Structure formats: C-alpha cells, structure tokens
Amino acid sequence: MNRWLIFGAGAILILTLLLSVLSPPVAAQQLVTNRELANSVDLRNIAASPDGDISATIVNHTNHEVRNVQLMIDYAWMWKNDFKPGQNNPGRTVYVTAPVTIPPHGEGSFTYRPSPPLESRSDGYFIPAVHIVGFTQMVEPGS
C-alpha cells in the first residue's frame, strides 16, 4: 500500500513540474510601497464642495500610460460635542475608480459626487479626504 502512495505522490510531482515548465509566463502584479506609489501617480488641485463633491487632478509621473486609478474617499464625521457624540455616525468611506486614461507624464481630472448624498446635520460636519490606493500601469512588452 505504501508503494502506491509513493507512486501517486511521485506522479503528482512530475505532473506539477511539467505544467510549470510548459505553461506560458503570466504577467505578475508588482506591489509597491506608499512612497513608490506617490512617486508614480499623485493627486493635485483637490477640492471639496459643501455637499461632498470631490474633484482633483491625477498626475502620472511615469513613462507609461496609467488606467484604473482606484481612489479611497473618506468622509470622516466630526461631532460638534466630542464628549457626548450621538449614536448615528454618518461618516463613510467609498472606493471608486476614476474613469480616465492618463498618458505618460500627463494629467487627468475626475469628479465624484456621493450617492446617496451626505446628510445635512447640525450636530457635526464632514471632513473629506481622498487617497490613491491603486492603479494599472500599461507597460509595453520588452520595455
């Protein structure tokens, strides 16, 4: 019985090696640090309206086209009375993809309108913030 177990394990190992050698290479995703991200793609001219609309310019510092810029938009809720905050915190965070393709060393603009709209309340206010959390860089083969 042990002989069949060893034979089966050997066959699986050989099959795995053959598949890994014969399979075409797959383009890998490269993970980057926050500093590398900031050196590649950046936000400028960030503006927020009282109703929560966010607009900004996305700047591509790379030699390649950039697409699918993923943004995290955070609407932090600040209570007017921090010592007695209410029970219903209307703050939220949303993730959106900017619908722009940015050429090498180019720029693209985006505007985001919160949906549903931010609540209008008298017991606090929103502090919006926007961050780039990802993007796709279009690199030509062999470059």
Backbone as JSON, one array per atom type, in Angstrom:
{
  "sequence": "MNRWLIFGAGAILILTLLLSVLSPPVAAQQLVTNRELANSVDLRNIAASPDGDISATIVNHTNHEVRNVQLMIDYAWMWKNDFKPGQNNPGRTVYVTAPVTIPPHGEGSFTYRPSPPLESRSDGYFIPAVHIVGFTQMVEPGS",
  "N": [[0.83, -1.19, 0.0], [1.96, 1.26, 0.73], [3.68, 1.57, -1.37], [2.02, 2.29, -3.52], [1.14, 4.75, -2.63], [3.52, 6.26, -2.62], [4.09, 6.11, -5.36], [1.88, 7.51, -6.42], [2.24, 10.07, -5.28], [4.67, 10.73, -6.45], [3.92, 10.82, -9.17], [2.16, 12.99, -9.17], [3.93, 15.04, -8.48], [5.66, 15.04, -10.72], [3.83, 15.72, -12.74], [3.09, 18.3, -11.89], [5.56, 19.65, -12.13], [5.96, 19.44, -14.92], [3.75, 20.92, -15.89], [4.38, 23.45, -14.86], [6.7, 24.06, -16.25], [5.91, 23.96, -18.94], [3.85, 25.8, -19.12], [2.71, 28.99, -20.28], [4.38, 32.12, -19.53], [3.06, 34.29, -17.03], [1.92, 37.59, -16.66], [2.98, 39.37, -13.92], [1.68, 41.0, -11.0], [2.98, 43.91, -9.63], [3.86, 44.81, -6.44], [3.93, 47.84, -4.66], [5.46, 50.28, -2.51], [4.05, 52.87, -0.36], [5.51, 55.21, -0.77], [6.71, 54.74, -3.27], [4.38, 54.61, -4.75], [3.42, 57.24, -4.52], [5.43, 58.52, -5.93], [4.86, 57.69, -8.46], [2.11, 58.1, -9.26], [0.02, 60.83, -8.54], [-2.03, 63.13, -6.63], [-3.44, 66.3, -7.31], [-4.61, 69.69, -6.87], [-6.9, 69.25, -5.26], [-10.27, 69.47, -4.4], [-13.14, 70.13, -2.41], [-16.63, 70.28, -2.23], [-19.29, 71.89, -0.31], [-21.42, 70.07, -0.3], [-20.17, 67.66, -0.54], [-19.03, 66.84, -2.95], [-16.16, 65.79, -4.69], [-13.27, 66.84, -6.36], [-10.38, 66.49, -8.4], [-7.04, 66.54, -9.76], [-5.35, 64.01, -11.38], [-2.04, 63.06, -11.52], [0.33, 61.68, -13.63], [3.43, 60.44, -13.16], [5.02, 58.68, -14.48], [6.67, 56.79, -17.16], [4.81, 55.47, -18.59], [1.48, 54.67, -19.76], [-1.32, 55.2, -17.64], [-4.07, 53.65, -16.08], [-7.34, 52.92, -14.65], [-7.31, 54.14, -12.05], [-7.57, 53.78, -8.71], [-9.42, 55.05, -6.08], [-9.67, 56.01, -2.66], [-12.15, 57.45, -0.9], [-12.77, 59.22, 1.87], [-15.17, 60.19, 4.16], [-14.98, 61.6, 6.93], [-16.71, 61.93, 9.97], [-17.19, 64.56, 12.15], [-18.06, 65.22, 15.37], [-19.83, 67.92, 16.87], [-19.84, 68.08, 19.6], [-17.61, 66.39, 21.13], [-17.48, 65.12, 23.56], [-19.97, 64.16, 24.08], [-20.95, 62.36, 21.88], [-23.27, 61.55, 19.25], [-25.42, 58.7, 18.46], [-25.65, 57.91, 15.86], [-23.45, 57.8, 13.54], [-22.73, 59.4, 10.62], [-20.53, 59.14, 8.96], [-18.51, 57.84, 6.26], [-16.73, 55.62, 4.04], [-15.71, 55.34, 0.73], [-14.85, 53.49, -2.21], [-13.67, 54.17, -5.36], [-13.23, 54.04, -8.94], [-11.4, 56.06, -11.0], [-12.57, 57.35, -14.03], [-10.55, 57.67, -16.16], [-7.92, 57.73, -18.58], [-4.54, 58.1, -18.44], [-1.93, 59.65, -20.08], [1.68, 59.02, -20.46], [3.49, 60.98, -18.19], [1.41, 62.76, -18.04], [-1.83, 64.27, -17.28], [-5.01, 63.83, -15.68], [-8.44, 64.51, -15.0], [-10.92, 64.17, -12.4], [-14.2, 63.86, -11.0], [-16.17, 63.29, -8.17], [-19.33, 62.53, -6.96], [-21.06, 62.08, -4.02], [-23.16, 59.28, -3.47], [-25.64, 57.67, -1.82], [-26.49, 61.17, -1.24], [-24.56, 63.19, 1.09], [-25.58, 63.52, 4.49], [-27.28, 66.39, 5.71], [-26.65, 67.95, 8.59], [-26.92, 69.32, 11.92], [-25.41, 68.65, 14.09], [-22.74, 68.17, 13.7], [-19.99, 67.81, 11.34], [-18.61, 67.0, 8.11], [-15.35, 65.81, 7.23], [-13.71, 65.57, 4.41], [-11.48, 63.32, 2.68], [-9.14, 62.2, 0.24], [-7.47, 59.5, -1.31], [-5.05, 57.83, -3.32], [-5.23, 54.45, -4.0], [-4.56, 52.45, -5.7], [-3.61, 51.48, -9.08], [-3.46, 50.83, -12.64], [-0.72, 50.2, -14.6], [0.26, 50.58, -17.87], [2.46, 48.73, -19.43], [4.59, 48.33, -22.11], [5.43, 45.27, -23.78], [8.7, 44.05, -23.34], [9.77, 46.46, -22.6]],
  "CA": [[0.0, 0.0, 0.0], [2.86, 2.41, 0.76], [4.27, 1.69, -2.69], [1.06, 3.02, -4.34], [1.13, 6.11, -2.13], [4.74, 6.9, -3.11], [3.93, 6.22, -6.8], [0.91, 8.58, -6.66], [2.87, 11.34, -4.94], [5.68, 10.98, -7.5], [3.22, 11.19, -10.4], [1.65, 14.36, -8.98], [5.09, 15.92, -8.53], [6.11, 15.12, -12.12], [2.81, 16.48, -13.47], [3.22, 19.7, -11.47], [6.77, 20.19, -12.75], [5.72, 19.57, -16.36], [2.84, 22.04, -16.11], [5.05, 24.72, -14.57], [7.69, 24.3, -17.29], [5.25, 24.12, -20.23], [2.86, 26.88, -19.07], [3.24, 30.29, -20.7], [4.56, 33.03, -18.39], [1.94, 35.17, -16.72], [2.36, 38.9, -16.18], [2.77, 39.47, -12.48], [1.41, 42.31, -10.44], [4.07, 44.37, -8.79], [3.42, 45.56, -5.27], [4.8, 48.97, -4.41], [5.27, 50.95, -1.22], [3.35, 54.15, -0.45], [6.44, 56.2, -1.32], [6.8, 54.46, -4.7], [3.08, 54.97, -5.32], [3.39, 58.71, -4.61], [6.37, 58.93, -6.98], [4.32, 57.25, -9.75], [0.84, 58.78, -9.53], [-0.21, 61.77, -7.45], [-3.23, 63.97, -6.72], [-3.24, 67.74, -7.15], [-5.8, 70.54, -7.01], [-8.03, 68.57, -4.62], [-11.28, 70.41, -3.92], [-14.37, 69.51, -1.9], [-17.73, 71.23, -2.09], [-20.03, 71.67, 0.93], [-22.3, 68.91, -0.39], [-19.36, 66.45, -0.56], [-18.41, 66.55, -4.24], [-14.7, 65.83, -4.66], [-12.63, 66.89, -7.66], [-8.92, 66.54, -8.3], [-6.26, 66.21, -10.95], [-4.45, 62.87, -11.18], [-0.82, 63.32, -12.26], [1.11, 60.48, -13.92], [4.86, 60.76, -13.2], [5.74, 57.54, -15.07], [6.88, 56.76, -18.61], [3.81, 54.56, -19.14], [0.09, 55.05, -19.6], [-1.93, 54.76, -16.38], [-5.53, 53.49, -16.13], [-7.98, 52.31, -13.49], [-6.8, 54.73, -10.8], [-8.52, 53.48, -7.64], [-9.37, 56.09, -5.05], [-10.42, 55.84, -1.42], [-12.67, 58.74, -0.47], [-13.23, 59.07, 3.26], [-15.94, 61.3, 4.72], [-14.93, 61.46, 8.39], [-17.71, 62.75, 10.66], [-16.69, 65.18, 13.37], [-19.15, 65.69, 16.22], [-19.62, 69.24, 17.46], [-19.55, 67.83, 21.01], [-16.92, 65.1, 21.2], [-17.7, 64.49, 24.86], [-21.28, 63.5, 24.02], [-21.3, 62.11, 20.49], [-24.54, 60.87, 19.02], [-25.34, 57.27, 18.19], [-25.7, 57.66, 14.43], [-22.32, 58.43, 12.87], [-22.98, 59.3, 9.19], [-19.29, 59.05, 8.19], [-18.39, 56.67, 5.39], [-15.6, 55.52, 3.13], [-16.08, 54.71, -0.54], [-13.77, 53.21, -3.15], [-14.12, 54.42, -6.73], [-12.21, 54.02, -9.98], [-11.5, 57.26, -11.83], [-12.76, 56.94, -15.43], [-9.62, 58.39, -17.02], [-6.67, 57.12, -19.03], [-3.58, 59.2, -18.33], [-0.72, 59.35, -20.85], [2.93, 59.2, -19.72], [3.78, 62.34, -17.71], [0.22, 63.56, -18.3], [-2.78, 64.51, -16.21], [-6.41, 63.56, -15.93], [-9.29, 65.04, -13.93], [-12.09, 63.38, -12.03], [-15.12, 64.42, -10.01], [-17.0, 62.27, -7.53], [-20.48, 63.05, -6.21], [-21.51, 60.99, -3.16], [-24.5, 58.74, -3.69], [-26.57, 58.77, -1.61], [-25.86, 62.42, -0.8], [-24.22, 63.3, 2.51], [-26.65, 64.1, 5.3], [-27.11, 67.75, 6.2], [-26.99, 67.88, 10.01], [-26.42, 70.44, 12.72], [-24.64, 68.15, 15.24], [-21.37, 67.89, 13.31], [-19.63, 68.14, 9.97], [-17.75, 66.02, 7.44], [-14.02, 66.18, 6.75], [-13.4, 64.62, 3.33], [-10.09, 63.07, 2.3], [-9.06, 61.28, -0.9], [-6.16, 58.87, -1.44], [-4.89, 56.82, -4.37], [-4.93, 53.15, -3.39], [-4.12, 51.51, -6.72], [-3.75, 51.86, -10.48], [-2.89, 49.9, -13.61], [0.28, 50.83, -15.45], [0.31, 49.85, -19.13], [3.85, 48.62, -19.82], [4.78, 47.61, -23.37], [6.32, 44.1, -23.65], [10.09, 44.29, -23.67], [10.28, 47.78, -22.18]],
  "C": [[0.87, 1.25, 0.0], [3.48, 2.66, -0.61], [3.34, 2.52, -3.6], [1.01, 4.49, -3.91], [2.35, 6.89, -2.65], [4.64, 7.11, -4.62], [2.99, 7.39, -7.14], [1.5, 9.95, -6.38], [3.92, 11.72, -5.99], [5.04, 11.42, -8.79], [2.69, 12.62, -10.31], [2.8, 15.36, -9.07], [5.57, 16.1, -9.96], [5.12, 15.93, -12.94], [2.9, 17.97, -13.15], [4.43, 20.35, -12.12], [6.58, 20.4, -14.25], [4.81, 20.77, -16.66], [3.53, 23.38, -15.87], [6.08, 25.07, -15.65], [7.02, 24.63, -18.62], [4.25, 25.27, -20.26], [3.48, 28.18, -19.54], [3.4, 31.2, -19.48], [3.36, 33.97, -18.25], [2.49, 36.48, -16.21], [2.01, 39.01, -14.71], [2.41, 40.89, -12.08], [2.58, 42.67, -9.54], [3.49, 45.17, -7.64], [4.43, 46.66, -5.0], [4.49, 49.56, -3.04], [4.5, 52.25, -1.44], [4.23, 55.22, -1.08], [6.57, 56.0, -2.83], [5.51, 54.84, -5.41], [3.01, 56.48, -5.52], [4.33, 59.22, -5.69], [5.86, 58.56, -8.37], [3.09, 58.04, -10.15], [0.5, 59.62, -8.3], [-1.51, 62.53, -7.68], [-2.84, 65.42, -6.51], [-4.58, 68.45, -7.3], [-7.05, 69.85, -6.44], [-8.99, 69.63, -4.08], [-12.51, 69.64, -3.47], [-15.43, 70.59, -1.76], [-18.47, 70.96, -0.78], [-20.95, 70.44, 0.89], [-21.52, 67.6, -0.58], [-18.76, 66.07, -1.89], [-16.9, 66.72, -4.1], [-14.21, 65.93, -6.09], [-11.14, 67.02, -7.45], [-8.32, 66.26, -9.66], [-5.34, 65.06, -10.57], [-3.25, 63.1, -12.09], [-0.03, 62.02, -12.39], [2.58, 60.88, -14.08], [5.67, 59.68, -13.92], [5.91, 57.7, -16.57], [5.85, 55.88, -19.31], [2.41, 55.11, -18.92], [-0.46, 54.45, -18.3], [-3.45, 54.74, -16.56], [-6.02, 52.98, -14.78], [-7.42, 52.84, -12.16], [-7.9, 54.55, -9.74], [-8.31, 54.46, -6.5], [-10.18, 55.66, -3.83], [-10.84, 57.24, -0.99], [-13.32, 58.53, 0.89], [-13.95, 60.35, 3.69], [-16.0, 61.08, 6.23], [-15.94, 62.42, 9.02], [-17.12, 63.26, 11.95], [-17.88, 65.74, 14.16], [-18.82, 67.07, 16.75], [-19.27, 69.11, 18.94], [-18.94, 66.44, 21.12], [-17.15, 64.37, 22.52], [-19.04, 63.76, 24.92], [-21.67, 63.26, 22.56], [-22.64, 61.39, 20.38], [-24.33, 59.4, 18.72], [-25.27, 56.96, 16.71], [-24.59, 58.44, 13.74], [-22.51, 58.29, 11.36], [-21.72, 59.22, 8.33], [-19.25, 57.79, 7.35], [-17.12, 56.76, 4.55], [-16.06, 54.79, 1.89], [-14.83, 54.51, -1.38], [-14.34, 53.36, -4.55], [-12.92, 54.31, -7.68], [-12.42, 55.23, -10.87], [-11.59, 56.84, -13.3], [-11.86, 57.71, -16.4], [-8.46, 57.49, -17.41], [-5.67, 58.26, -19.12], [-2.31, 58.83, -19.09], [0.54, 59.53, -20.0], [3.18, 60.68, -19.42], [2.61, 63.3, -17.97], [-0.65, 63.71, -17.07], [-4.18, 64.12, -16.65], [-7.23, 64.04, -14.75], [-10.42, 64.09, -13.61], [-12.93, 64.19, -11.04], [-15.96, 63.29, -9.48], [-18.11, 62.98, -6.75], [-21.01, 61.91, -5.35], [-22.97, 60.58, -3.45], [-24.71, 57.58, -2.74], [-25.85, 60.02, -1.1], [-25.55, 62.39, 0.7], [-25.38, 63.97, 3.25], [-26.3, 65.53, 5.71], [-27.6, 67.77, 7.65], [-26.37, 69.04, 10.76], [-25.54, 69.97, 13.89], [-23.19, 67.8, 14.89], [-21.14, 68.26, 11.86], [-18.7, 67.05, 9.43], [-16.39, 66.63, 7.13], [-13.67, 65.15, 5.67], [-11.9, 64.51, 3.1], [-10.09, 62.07, 1.16], [-7.63, 60.8, -1.04], [-6.17, 57.92, -2.63], [-4.51, 55.52, -3.69], [-4.51, 52.11, -4.42], [-4.29, 52.08, -8.11], [-3.15, 50.77, -11.34], [-1.94, 50.68, -14.5], [0.44, 49.98, -16.69], [1.76, 49.86, -19.64], [3.94, 47.78, -21.09], [5.71, 46.4, -23.14], [7.74, 44.47, -24.12], [10.62, 45.64, -23.24], [10.72, 47.76, -20.74]]
}
